[in-house]
């Protein structure tokens, strides 16, 4: 499905191109950790995806959840040392953008 697509590979490349955002914590930090933001924003986008695609059967929904979990795991591997640090507003902005791109991947998969 999504995690085996060329688009996902390109999205991960985009993430790694911007990894320096997570290498230093410059600026004011938020009350949430990087892990919290990743989990929160990806979960929100997946819930939005489900509400826009109400006709998906239960098995397909479970597949999407498994794929989303795999994506979170991939991000956690890239950010392993930084996950429990307080996030900056720049990191949050990137995570919001990135989670939106993930939702777009799922949308494009089911529009075919």
Biopython code that builds the backbone (N, CA, C, O; Angstrom):
import numpy as np
from Bio.PDB.StructureBuilder import StructureBuilder

atoms = [
    (1, "UNK", "N", (0.843, -1.176, 0.000)),
    (1, "UNK", "CA", (0.000, 0.000, 0.000)),
    (1, "UNK", "C", (0.891, 1.242, 0.000)),
    (1, "UNK", "O", (1.805, 1.328, -0.820)),
    (2, "UNK", "N", (0.659, 2.187, 0.876)),
    (2, "UNK", "CA", (1.337, 3.480, 0.855)),
    (2, "UNK", "C", (2.830, 3.368, 1.169)),
    (2, "UNK", "O", (3.652, 3.976, 0.484)),
    (3, "UNK", "N", (3.183, 2.599, 2.195)),
    (3, "UNK", "CA", (4.587, 2.556, 2.611)),
    (3, "UNK", "C", (5.492, 1.847, 1.615)),
    (3, "UNK", "O", (6.714, 1.900, 1.749)),
    (4, "UNK", "N", (4.924, 1.196, 0.637)),
    (4, "UNK", "CA", (5.725, 0.528, -0.390)),
    (4, "UNK", "C", (5.740, 1.313, -1.699)),
    (4, "UNK", "O", (6.225, 0.816, -2.716)),
    (5, "UNK", "N", (5.218, 2.523, -1.678)),
    (5, "UNK", "CA", (5.106, 3.315, -2.905)),
    (5, "UNK", "C", (6.322, 4.222, -3.110)),
    (5, "UNK", "O", (7.046, 4.543, -2.168)),
    (6, "UNK", "N", (6.520, 4.618, -4.344)),
    (6, "UNK", "CA", (7.578, 5.573, -4.672)),
    (6, "UNK", "C", (7.308, 6.918, -3.994)),
    (6, "UNK", "O", (8.239, 7.600, -3.568)),
    (7, "UNK", "N", (6.057, 7.288, -3.898)),
    (7, "UNK", "CA", (5.697, 8.553, -3.251)),
    (7, "UNK", "C", (6.126, 8.556, -1.781)),
    (7, "UNK", "O", (6.572, 9.582, -1.269)),
    (8, "UNK", "N", (5.994, 7.418, -1.105)),
    (8, "UNK", "CA", (6.413, 7.343, 0.296)),
    (8, "UNK", "C", (7.929, 7.457, 0.405)),
    (8, "UNK", "O", (8.440, 8.122, 1.305)),
    (9, "UNK", "N", (8.635, 6.819, -0.494)),
    (9, "UNK", "CA", (10.098, 6.922, -0.502)),
    (9, "UNK", "C", (10.514, 8.382, -0.671)),
    (9, "UNK", "O", (11.429, 8.853, 0.005)),
    (10, "UNK", "N", (9.847, 9.087, -1.564)),
    (10, "UNK", "CA", (10.146, 10.505, -1.772)),
    (10, "UNK", "C", (9.782, 11.334, -0.544)),
    (10, "UNK", "O", (10.481, 12.292, -0.212)),
    (11, "UNK", "N", (8.702, 10.974, 0.126)),
    (11, "UNK", "CA", (8.309, 11.683, 1.338)),
    (11, "UNK", "C", (9.339, 11.474, 2.448)),
    (11, "UNK", "O", (9.673, 12.414, 3.170)),
    (12, "UNK", "N", (9.833, 10.270, 2.584)),
    (12, "UNK", "CA", (10.876, 9.999, 3.576)),
    (12, "UNK", "C", (12.152, 10.754, 3.213)),
    (12, "UNK", "O", (12.849, 11.251, 4.097)),
    (13, "UNK", "N", (12.456, 10.842, 1.937)),
    (13, "UNK", "CA", (13.608, 11.625, 1.489)),
    (13, "UNK", "C", (13.433, 13.094, 1.879)),
    (13, "UNK", "O", (14.379, 13.741, 2.328)),
    (14, "UNK", "N", (12.227, 13.610, 1.705)),
    (14, "UNK", "CA", (11.925, 14.991, 2.111)),
    (14, "UNK", "C", (12.133, 15.146, 3.619)),
    (14, "UNK", "O", (12.674, 16.154, 4.074)),
    (15, "UNK", "N", (11.706, 14.158, 4.380)),
    (15, "UNK", "CA", (11.891, 14.200, 5.827)),
    (15, "UNK", "C", (13.379, 14.233, 6.173)),
    (15, "UNK", "O", (13.809, 15.049, 6.988)),
    (16, "UNK", "N", (14.159, 13.358, 5.562)),
    (16, "UNK", "CA", (15.588, 13.319, 5.879)),
    (16, "UNK", "C", (16.306, 14.579, 5.407)),
    (16, "UNK", "O", (17.297, 14.992, 6.010)),
    (17, "UNK", "N", (15.813, 15.189, 4.335)),
    (17, "UNK", "CA", (16.392, 16.464, 3.887)),
    (17, "UNK", "C", (16.178, 17.567, 4.915)),
    (17, "UNK", "O", (16.912, 18.555, 4.933)),
    (18, "UNK", "N", (15.182, 17.402, 5.762)),
    (18, "UNK", "CA", (14.861, 18.416, 6.771)),
    (18, "UNK", "C", (15.169, 17.964, 8.194)),
    (18, "UNK", "O", (14.709, 18.573, 9.160)),
    (19, "UNK", "N", (15.937, 16.908, 8.317)),
    (19, "UNK", "CA", (16.223, 16.341, 9.638)),
    (19, "UNK", "C", (16.967, 17.324, 10.544)),
    (19, "UNK", "O", (16.908, 17.217, 11.769)),
    (20, "UNK", "N", (17.669, 18.285, 9.928)),
    (20, "UNK", "CA", (18.418, 19.253, 10.737)),
    (20, "UNK", "C", (17.502, 20.064, 11.658)),
    (20, "UNK", "O", (17.960, 20.599, 12.668)),
    (21, "UNK", "N", (16.226, 20.158, 11.321)),
    (21, "UNK", "CA", (15.276, 20.828, 12.220)),
    (21, "UNK", "C", (15.227, 20.152, 13.586)),
    (21, "UNK", "O", (14.904, 20.783, 14.593)),
    (22, "UNK", "N", (15.550, 18.871, 13.605)),
    (22, "UNK", "CA", (15.461, 18.100, 14.837)),
    (22, "UNK", "C", (16.827, 17.876, 15.486)),
    (22, "UNK", "O", (16.913, 17.270, 16.554)),
    (23, "UNK", "N", (17.881, 18.357, 14.854)),
    (23, "UNK", "CA", (19.217, 18.151, 15.389)),
    (23, "UNK", "C", (19.568, 19.160, 16.472)),
    (23, "UNK", "O", (20.387, 18.882, 17.347)),
    (24, "UNK", "N", (18.951, 20.319, 16.411)),
    (24, "UNK", "CA", (19.190, 21.323, 17.436)),
    (24, "UNK", "C", (17.852, 21.883, 17.885)),
    (24, "UNK", "O", (16.926, 22.050, 17.091)),
    (25, "UNK", "N", (17.775, 22.162, 19.149)),
    (25, "UNK", "CA", (16.544, 22.745, 19.685)),
    (25, "UNK", "C", (16.775, 24.224, 19.940)),
    (25, "UNK", "O", (16.955, 24.655, 21.079)),
    (26, "UNK", "N", (16.766, 24.983, 18.871)),
    (26, "UNK", "CA", (16.936, 26.428, 18.993)),
    (26, "UNK", "C", (15.561, 27.066, 19.078)),
    (26, "UNK", "O", (14.641, 26.709, 18.342)),
    (27, "UNK", "N", (15.446, 27.999, 19.974)),
    (27, "UNK", "CA", (14.178, 28.687, 20.111)),
    (27, "UNK", "C", (13.394, 28.180, 21.297)),
    (27, "UNK", "O", (13.821, 27.296, 22.040)),
    (28, "UNK", "N", (12.243, 28.771, 21.439)),
    (28, "UNK", "CA", (11.375, 28.438, 22.554)),
    (28, "UNK", "C", (10.758, 27.058, 22.353)),
    (28, "UNK", "O", (10.329, 26.708, 21.253)),
    (29, "UNK", "N", (10.722, 26.286, 23.425)),
    (29, "UNK", "CA", (10.159, 24.942, 23.322)),
    (29, "UNK", "C", (8.695, 24.939, 23.757)),
    (29, "UNK", "O", (8.237, 25.812, 24.494)),
    (30, "UNK", "N", (7.992, 23.938, 23.280)),
    (30, "UNK", "CA", (6.582, 23.742, 23.605)),
    (30, "UNK", "C", (6.464, 22.814, 24.805)),
    (30, "UNK", "O", (7.465, 22.304, 25.308)),
    (31, "UNK", "N", (5.246, 22.600, 25.255)),
    (31, "UNK", "CA", (5.009, 21.678, 26.371)),
    (31, "UNK", "C", (4.998, 20.224, 25.923)),
    (31, "UNK", "O", (5.004, 19.319, 26.758)),
    (32, "UNK", "N", (4.983, 19.989, 24.619)),
    (32, "UNK", "CA", (4.901, 18.627, 24.095)),
    (32, "UNK", "C", (6.246, 18.179, 23.552)),
    (32, "UNK", "O", (7.062, 18.983, 23.101)),
    (33, "UNK", "N", (6.454, 16.859, 23.609)),
    (33, "UNK", "CA", (7.675, 16.300, 23.039)),
    (33, "UNK", "C", (7.495, 16.080, 21.539)),
    (33, "UNK", "O", (6.384, 16.151, 21.013)),
    (34, "UNK", "N", (8.598, 15.816, 20.875)),
    (34, "UNK", "CA", (8.558, 15.506, 19.446)),
    (34, "UNK", "C", (7.678, 14.278, 19.224)),
    (34, "UNK", "O", (6.872, 14.253, 18.293)),
    (35, "UNK", "N", (7.827, 13.263, 20.070)),
    (35, "UNK", "CA", (7.011, 12.041, 19.960)),
    (35, "UNK", "C", (5.520, 12.369, 20.076)),
    (35, "UNK", "O", (4.709, 11.886, 19.286)),
    (36, "UNK", "N", (5.168, 13.190, 21.063)),
    (36, "UNK", "CA", (3.764, 13.575, 21.248)),
    (36, "UNK", "C", (3.199, 14.217, 19.988)),
    (36, "UNK", "O", (2.094, 13.888, 19.555)),
    (37, "UNK", "N", (3.963, 15.131, 19.404)),
    (37, "UNK", "CA", (3.486, 15.842, 18.217)),
    (37, "UNK", "C", (3.327, 14.911, 17.026)),
    (37, "UNK", "O", (2.345, 15.006, 16.290)),
    (38, "UNK", "N", (4.282, 14.016, 16.832)),
    (38, "UNK", "CA", (4.190, 13.070, 15.712)),
    (38, "UNK", "C", (2.939, 12.212, 15.864)),
    (38, "UNK", "O", (2.145, 12.089, 14.931)),
    (39, "UNK", "N", (2.768, 11.624, 17.036)),
    (39, "UNK", "CA", (1.616, 10.747, 17.260)),
    (39, "UNK", "C", (0.302, 11.516, 17.150)),
    (39, "UNK", "O", (-0.651, 11.035, 16.537)),
    (40, "UNK", "N", (0.251, 12.700, 17.737)),
    (40, "UNK", "CA", (-0.978, 13.499, 17.729)),
    (40, "UNK", "C", (-1.377, 13.922, 16.315)),
    (40, "UNK", "O", (-2.530, 13.753, 15.916)),
    (41, "UNK", "N", (-0.435, 14.466, 15.565)),
    (41, "UNK", "CA", (-0.785, 15.005, 14.250)),
    (41, "UNK", "C", (-1.048, 13.915, 13.214)),
    (41, "UNK", "O", (-1.923, 14.071, 12.362)),
    (42, "UNK", "N", (-0.312, 12.830, 13.276)),
    (42, "UNK", "CA", (-0.598, 11.739, 12.341)),
    (42, "UNK", "C", (-1.949, 11.113, 12.679)),
    (42, "UNK", "O", (-2.726, 10.795, 11.778)),
    (43, "UNK", "N", (-2.232, 10.935, 13.958)),
    (43, "UNK", "CA", (-3.544, 10.392, 14.353)),
    (43, "UNK", "C", (-4.677, 11.301, 13.878)),
    (43, "UNK", "O", (-5.692, 10.816, 13.377)),
    (44, "UNK", "N", (-4.510, 12.606, 14.031)),
    (44, "UNK", "CA", (-5.544, 13.544, 13.561)),
    (44, "UNK", "C", (-5.766, 13.415, 12.060)),
    (44, "UNK", "O", (-6.906, 13.428, 11.596)),
    (45, "UNK", "N", (-4.690, 13.292, 11.306)),
    (45, "UNK", "CA", (-4.823, 13.199, 9.846)),
    (45, "UNK", "C", (-5.467, 11.880, 9.433)),
    (45, "UNK", "O", (-6.246, 11.841, 8.481)),
    (46, "UNK", "N", (-5.150, 10.809, 10.137)),
    (46, "UNK", "CA", (-5.761, 9.520, 9.810)),
    (46, "UNK", "C", (-7.252, 9.548, 10.152)),
    (46, "UNK", "O", (-8.066, 8.998, 9.410)),
    (47, "UNK", "N", (-7.611, 10.176, 11.255)),
    (47, "UNK", "CA", (-9.037, 10.304, 11.588)),
    (47, "UNK", "C", (-9.759, 11.153, 10.541)),
    (47, "UNK", "O", (-10.890, 10.846, 10.164)),
    (48, "UNK", "N", (-9.113, 12.212, 10.078)),
    (48, "UNK", "CA", (-9.708, 13.037, 9.013)),
    (48, "UNK", "C", (-9.863, 12.221, 7.737)),
    (48, "UNK", "O", (-10.868, 12.336, 7.035)),
    (49, "UNK", "N", (-8.864, 11.397, 7.441)),
    (49, "UNK", "CA", (-8.932, 10.522, 6.266)),
    (49, "UNK", "C", (-10.142, 9.598, 6.367)),
    (49, "UNK", "O", (-10.897, 9.456, 5.405)),
    (50, "UNK", "N", (-10.331, 8.969, 7.532)),
    (50, "UNK", "CA", (-11.463, 8.064, 7.715)),
    (50, "UNK", "C", (-12.796, 8.800, 7.582)),
    (50, "UNK", "O", (-13.745, 8.264, 7.011)),
    (51, "UNK", "N", (-12.871, 10.014, 8.102)),
    (51, "UNK", "CA", (-14.141, 10.743, 8.007)),
    (51, "UNK", "C", (-14.447, 11.154, 6.568)),
    (51, "UNK", "O", (-15.612, 11.324, 6.208)),
    (52, "UNK", "N", (-13.419, 11.312, 5.750)),
    (52, "UNK", "CA", (-13.628, 11.655, 4.340)),
    (52, "UNK", "C", (-13.877, 10.430, 3.472)),
    (52, "UNK", "O", (-14.379, 10.546, 2.354)),
    (53, "UNK", "N", (-13.529, 9.266, 3.984)),
    (53, "UNK", "CA", (-13.686, 8.018, 3.229)),
    (53, "UNK", "C", (-14.514, 7.035, 4.061)),
    (53, "UNK", "O", (-14.047, 5.952, 4.413)),
    (54, "UNK", "N", (-15.731, 7.428, 4.362)),
    (54, "UNK", "CA", (-16.596, 6.636, 5.237)),
    (54, "UNK", "C", (-16.947, 5.270, 4.669)),
    (54, "UNK", "O", (-17.309, 4.366, 5.423)),
    (55, "UNK", "N", (-16.849, 5.104, 3.368)),
    (55, "UNK", "CA", (-17.249, 3.838, 2.747)),
    (55, "UNK", "C", (-16.189, 2.741, 2.862)),
    (55, "UNK", "O", (-16.433, 1.612, 2.436)),
    (56, "UNK", "N", (-15.032, 3.046, 3.422)),
    (56, "UNK", "CA", (-13.994, 2.017, 3.561)),
    (56, "UNK", "C", (-14.465, 0.907, 4.497)),
    (56, "UNK", "O", (-15.036, 1.170, 5.556)),
    (57, "UNK", "N", (-14.218, -0.325, 4.092)),
    (57, "UNK", "CA", (-14.607, -1.442, 4.956)),
    (57, "UNK", "C", (-13.624, -1.578, 6.125)),
    (57, "UNK", "O", (-12.557, -0.964, 6.134)),
    (58, "UNK", "N", (-14.003, -2.383, 7.094)),
    (58, "UNK", "CA", (-13.220, -2.532, 8.319)),
    (58, "UNK", "C", (-11.808, -3.045, 8.043)),
    (58, "UNK", "O", (-10.853, -2.555, 8.646)),
    (59, "UNK", "N", (-11.657, -4.007, 7.155)),
    (59, "UNK", "CA", (-10.331, -4.545, 6.848)),
    (59, "UNK", "C", (-9.423, -3.480, 6.250)),
    (59, "UNK", "O", (-8.242, -3.406, 6.589)),
    (60, "UNK", "N", (-9.961, -2.664, 5.372)),
    (60, "UNK", "CA", (-9.170, -1.594, 4.764)),
    (60, "UNK", "C", (-8.781, -0.561, 5.813)),
    (60, "UNK", "O", (-7.657, -0.058, 5.807)),
    (61, "UNK", "N", (-9.697, -0.249, 6.701)),
    (61, "UNK", "CA", (-9.389, 0.696, 7.782)),
    (61, "UNK", "C", (-8.254, 0.162, 8.662)),
    (61, "UNK", "O", (-7.363, 0.912, 9.061)),
    (62, "UNK", "N", (-8.294, -1.124, 8.955)),
    (62, "UNK", "CA", (-7.220, -1.724, 9.750)),
    (62, "UNK", "C", (-5.892, -1.681, 9.005)),
    (62, "UNK", "O", (-4.845, -1.458, 9.613)),
    (63, "UNK", "N", (-5.930, -1.893, 7.696)),
    (63, "UNK", "CA", (-4.713, -1.783, 6.884)),
    (63, "UNK", "C", (-4.143, -0.367, 6.948)),
    (63, "UNK", "O", (-2.930, -0.187, 7.059)),
    (64, "UNK", "N", (-5.006, 0.623, 6.878)),
    (64, "UNK", "CA", (-4.558, 2.017, 6.955)),
    (64, "UNK", "C", (-3.927, 2.297, 8.319)),
    (64, "UNK", "O", (-2.893, 2.959, 8.399)),
    (65, "UNK", "N", (-4.539, 1.799, 9.380)),
    (65, "UNK", "CA", (-3.981, 1.991, 10.723)),
    (65, "UNK", "C", (-2.610, 1.326, 10.826)),
    (65, "UNK", "O", (-1.684, 1.906, 11.393)),
    (66, "UNK", "N", (-2.473, 0.117, 10.283)),
    (66, "UNK", "CA", (-1.175, -0.571, 10.302)),
    (66, "UNK", "C", (-0.124, 0.233, 9.535)),
    (66, "UNK", "O", (1.018, 0.363, 9.977)),
    (67, "UNK", "N", (-0.523, 0.765, 8.390)),
    (67, "UNK", "CA", (0.394, 1.582, 7.591)),
    (67, "UNK", "C", (0.796, 2.844, 8.366)),
    (67, "UNK", "O", (1.969, 3.218, 8.380)),
    (68, "UNK", "N", (-0.164, 3.485, 8.998)),
    (68, "UNK", "CA", (0.135, 4.691, 9.782)),
    (68, "UNK", "C", (1.085, 4.356, 10.930)),
    (68, "UNK", "O", (2.000, 5.125, 11.224)),
    (69, "UNK", "N", (0.870, 3.215, 11.577)),
    (69, "UNK", "CA", (1.781, 2.775, 12.639)),
    (69, "UNK", "C", (3.190, 2.557, 12.099)),
    (69, "UNK", "O", (4.170, 2.902, 12.761)),
    (70, "UNK", "N", (3.295, 1.990, 10.909)),
    (70, "UNK", "CA", (4.608, 1.768, 10.290)),
    (70, "UNK", "C", (5.295, 3.098, 9.996)),
    (70, "UNK", "O", (6.509, 3.223, 10.158)),
    (71, "UNK", "N", (4.525, 4.080, 9.569)),
    (71, "UNK", "CA", (5.086, 5.404, 9.293)),
    (71, "UNK", "C", (5.595, 6.035, 10.583)),
    (71, "UNK", "O", (6.692, 6.594, 10.608)),
    (72, "UNK", "N", (4.812, 5.952, 11.649)),
    (72, "UNK", "CA", (5.245, 6.487, 12.940)),
    (72, "UNK", "C", (6.522, 5.785, 13.387)),
    (72, "UNK", "O", (7.442, 6.434, 13.884)),
    (73, "UNK", "N", (6.588, 4.476, 13.218)),
    (73, "UNK", "CA", (7.789, 3.722, 13.577)),
    (73, "UNK", "C", (8.993, 4.194, 12.775)),
    (73, "UNK", "O", (10.080, 4.357, 13.327)),
    (74, "UNK", "N", (8.808, 4.414, 11.475)),
    (74, "UNK", "CA", (9.904, 4.930, 10.647)),
    (74, "UNK", "C", (10.405, 6.267, 11.181)),
    (74, "UNK", "O", (11.612, 6.474, 11.306)),
    (75, "UNK", "N", (9.494, 7.161, 11.492)),
    (75, "UNK", "CA", (9.885, 8.478, 12.001)),
    (75, "UNK", "C", (10.584, 8.361, 13.348)),
    (75, "UNK", "O", (11.548, 9.077, 13.617)),
    (76, "UNK", "N", (10.099, 7.463, 14.187)),
    (76, "UNK", "CA", (10.735, 7.259, 15.492)),
    (76, "UNK", "C", (12.156, 6.738, 15.339)),
    (76, "UNK", "O", (13.029, 7.084, 16.134)),
    (77, "UNK", "N", (12.398, 5.915, 14.335)),
    (77, "UNK", "CA", (13.756, 5.433, 14.095)),
    (77, "UNK", "C", (14.677, 6.572, 13.673)),
    (77, "UNK", "O", (15.822, 6.641, 14.118)),
    (78, "UNK", "N", (14.185, 7.461, 12.821)),
    (78, "UNK", "CA", (14.994, 8.603, 12.390)),
    (78, "UNK", "C", (15.295, 9.557, 13.541)),
    (78, "UNK", "O", (16.365, 10.163, 13.586)),
    (79, "UNK", "N", (14.365, 9.687, 14.459)),
    (79, "UNK", "CA", (14.474, 10.686, 15.516)),
    (79, "UNK", "C", (14.707, 10.083, 16.895)),
    (79, "UNK", "O", (14.423, 10.728, 17.905)),
    (80, "UNK", "N", (15.212, 8.879, 16.952)),
    (80, "UNK", "CA", (15.270, 8.130, 18.205)),
    (80, "UNK", "C", (15.825, 8.921, 19.383)),
    (80, "UNK", "O", (15.269, 8.852, 20.479)),
    (81, "UNK", "N", (16.890, 9.659, 19.190)),
    (81, "UNK", "CA", (17.496, 10.392, 20.304)),
    (81, "UNK", "C", (16.736, 11.669, 20.650)),
    (81, "UNK", "O", (16.926, 12.228, 21.730)),
    (82, "UNK", "N", (15.899, 12.122, 19.768)),
    (82, "UNK", "CA", (15.225, 13.409, 19.956)),
    (82, "UNK", "C", (13.753, 13.280, 20.341)),
    (82, "UNK", "O", (13.102, 14.281, 20.642)),
    (83, "UNK", "N", (13.233, 12.077, 20.333)),
    (83, "UNK", "CA", (11.796, 11.873, 20.523)),
    (83, "UNK", "C", (11.248, 12.442, 21.820)),
    (83, "UNK", "O", (10.149, 12.996, 21.843)),
    (84, "UNK", "N", (12.002, 12.309, 22.891)),
    (84, "UNK", "CA", (11.486, 12.712, 24.191)),
    (84, "UNK", "C", (11.907, 14.117, 24.599)),
    (84, "UNK", "O", (11.680, 14.537, 25.734)),
    (85, "UNK", "N", (12.526, 14.846, 23.662)),
    (85, "UNK", "CA", (12.866, 16.241, 23.921)),
    (85, "UNK", "C", (11.654, 17.116, 23.635)),
    (85, "UNK", "O", (10.812, 16.780, 22.802)),
    (86, "UNK", "N", (11.578, 18.222, 24.323)),
    (86, "UNK", "CA", (10.508, 19.185, 24.053)),
    (86, "UNK", "C", (10.685, 19.721, 22.638)),
    (86, "UNK", "O", (11.796, 20.034, 22.211)),
    (87, "UNK", "N", (9.584, 19.821, 21.928)),
    (87, "UNK", "CA", (9.613, 20.280, 20.538)),
    (87, "UNK", "C", (9.616, 21.804, 20.475)),
    (87, "UNK", "O", (9.173, 22.486, 21.399)),
    (88, "UNK", "N", (10.126, 22.315, 19.362)),
    (88, "UNK", "CA", (10.065, 23.750, 19.095)),
    (88, "UNK", "C", (8.879, 24.025, 18.170)),
    (88, "UNK", "O", (8.301, 23.104, 17.593)),
    (89, "UNK", "N", (8.533, 25.277, 18.041)),
    (89, "UNK", "CA", (7.424, 25.626, 17.150)),
    (89, "UNK", "C", (7.775, 25.319, 15.695)),
    (89, "UNK", "O", (6.890, 24.972, 14.913)),
    (90, "UNK", "N", (9.054, 25.442, 15.318)),
    (90, "UNK", "CA", (9.470, 25.096, 13.954)),
    (90, "UNK", "C", (9.314, 23.602, 13.705)),
    (90, "UNK", "O", (8.893, 23.192, 12.623)),
    (91, "UNK", "N", (9.649, 22.794, 14.696)),
    (91, "UNK", "CA", (9.478, 21.351, 14.565)),
    (91, "UNK", "C", (8.001, 20.998, 14.455)),
    (91, "UNK", "O", (7.619, 20.141, 13.658)),
    (92, "UNK", "N", (7.180, 21.655, 15.249)),
    (92, "UNK", "CA", (5.744, 21.391, 15.165)),
    (92, "UNK", "C", (5.208, 21.763, 13.784)),
    (92, "UNK", "O", (4.416, 21.017, 13.208)),
    (93, "UNK", "N", (5.626, 22.894, 13.257)),
    (93, "UNK", "CA", (5.160, 23.312, 11.926)),
    (93, "UNK", "C", (5.541, 22.277, 10.876)),
    (93, "UNK", "O", (4.742, 21.965, 9.994)),
    (94, "UNK", "N", (6.757, 21.744, 10.966)),
    (94, "UNK", "CA", (7.183, 20.725, 10.010)),
    (94, "UNK", "C", (6.365, 19.448, 10.182)),
    (94, "UNK", "O", (5.942, 18.848, 9.194)),
    (95, "UNK", "N", (6.139, 19.028, 11.419)),
    (95, "UNK", "CA", (5.364, 17.812, 11.682)),
    (95, "UNK", "C", (3.933, 17.970, 11.168)),
    (95, "UNK", "O", (3.374, 17.025, 10.611)),
    (96, "UNK", "N", (3.341, 19.132, 11.343)),
    (96, "UNK", "CA", (1.991, 19.390, 10.828)),
    (96, "UNK", "C", (1.992, 19.262, 9.307)),
    (96, "UNK", "O", (1.121, 18.612, 8.730)),
    (97, "UNK", "N", (2.978, 19.890, 8.663)),
    (97, "UNK", "CA", (3.073, 19.805, 7.197)),
    (97, "UNK", "C", (3.286, 18.362, 6.749)),
    (97, "UNK", "O", (2.620, 17.892, 5.827)),
    (98, "UNK", "N", (4.205, 17.663, 7.395)),
    (98, "UNK", "CA", (4.544, 16.298, 7.019)),
    (98, "UNK", "C", (3.350, 15.363, 7.204)),
    (98, "UNK", "O", (3.095, 14.510, 6.353)),
    (99, "UNK", "N", (2.624, 15.516, 8.301)),
    (99, "UNK", "CA", (1.453, 14.653, 8.519)),
    (99, "UNK", "C", (0.374, 14.932, 7.477)),
    (99, "UNK", "O", (-0.357, 14.022, 7.088)),
    (100, "UNK", "N", (0.268, 16.165, 7.026)),
    (100, "UNK", "CA", (-0.656, 16.477, 5.933)),
    (100, "UNK", "C", (-0.257, 15.788, 4.645)),
    (100, "UNK", "O", (-1.113, 15.325, 3.889)),
    (101, "UNK", "N", (1.042, 15.718, 4.392)),
    (101, "UNK", "CA", (1.530, 15.016, 3.201)),
    (101, "UNK", "C", (1.252, 13.515, 3.298)),
    (101, "UNK", "O", (0.953, 12.865, 2.296)),
    (102, "UNK", "N", (1.351, 12.979, 4.501)),
    (102, "UNK", "CA", (1.024, 11.562, 4.707)),
    (102, "UNK", "C", (-0.451, 11.322, 4.382)),
    (102, "UNK", "O", (-0.793, 10.355, 3.701)),
    (103, "UNK", "N", (-1.314, 12.200, 4.867)),
    (103, "UNK", "CA", (-2.740, 12.069, 4.556)),
    (103, "UNK", "C", (-2.963, 12.131, 3.051)),
    (103, "UNK", "O", (-3.767, 11.373, 2.510)),
    (104, "UNK", "N", (-2.258, 13.025, 2.378)),
    (104, "UNK", "CA", (-2.387, 13.126, 0.922)),
    (104, "UNK", "C", (-2.009, 11.817, 0.239)),
    (104, "UNK", "O", (-2.623, 11.434, -0.757)),
    (105, "UNK", "N", (-0.993, 11.124, 0.774)),
    (105, "UNK", "CA", (-0.616, 9.819, 0.209)),
    (105, "UNK", "C", (-1.776, 8.834, 0.308)),
    (105, "UNK", "O", (-2.097, 8.134, -0.653)),
    (106, "UNK", "N", (-2.394, 8.791, 1.474)),
    (106, "UNK", "CA", (-3.534, 7.885, 1.647)),
    (106, "UNK", "C", (-4.693, 8.295, 0.749)),
    (106, "UNK", "O", (-5.328, 7.444, 0.125)),
    (107, "UNK", "N", (-4.970, 9.588, 0.679)),
    (107, "UNK", "CA", (-6.041, 10.064, -0.207)),
    (107, "UNK", "C", (-5.789, 9.630, -1.642)),
    (107, "UNK", "O", (-6.693, 9.127, -2.309)),
    (108, "UNK", "N", (-4.572, 9.820, -2.116)),
    (108, "UNK", "CA", (-4.273, 9.481, -3.515)),
    (108, "UNK", "C", (-4.354, 7.979, -3.758)),
    (108, "UNK", "O", (-4.674, 7.551, -4.867)),
    (109, "UNK", "N", (-4.072, 7.188, -2.754)),
    (109, "UNK", "CA", (-4.158, 5.732, -2.883)),
    (109, "UNK", "C", (-5.606, 5.282, -3.089)),
    (109, "UNK", "O", (-5.860, 4.311, -3.801)),
    (110, "UNK", "N", (-6.541, 5.980, -2.472)),
    (110, "UNK", "CA", (-7.934, 5.550, -2.534)),
    (110, "UNK", "C", (-8.764, 6.324, -3.548)),
    (110, "UNK", "O", (-9.960, 6.068, -3.686)),
    (111, "UNK", "N", (-8.161, 7.249, -4.246)),
    (111, "UNK", "CA", (-8.870, 7.982, -5.301)),
    (111, "UNK", "C", (-8.728, 7.268, -6.632)),
    (111, "UNK", "O", (-9.507, 7.507, -7.555)),
    (112, "UNK", "N", (-7.738, 6.393, -6.736)),
    (112, "UNK", "CA", (-7.452, 5.683, -7.998)),
    (112, "UNK", "C", (-8.672, 5.014, -8.569)),
    (112, "UNK", "O", (-8.594, 4.381, -9.622)),
]
sb = StructureBuilder()
sb.init_structure("model")
sb.init_model(0)
sb.init_chain("A")
sb.init_seg("    ")
for serial, (resi, resn, name, xyz) in enumerate(atoms, 1):
    if name == "N":
        sb.init_residue(resn, " ", resi, " ")
    sb.init_atom(name, np.array(xyz, "f"), 0.0, 1.0, " ", f" {name:<3s}", serial, name[0])
structure = sb.get_structure()
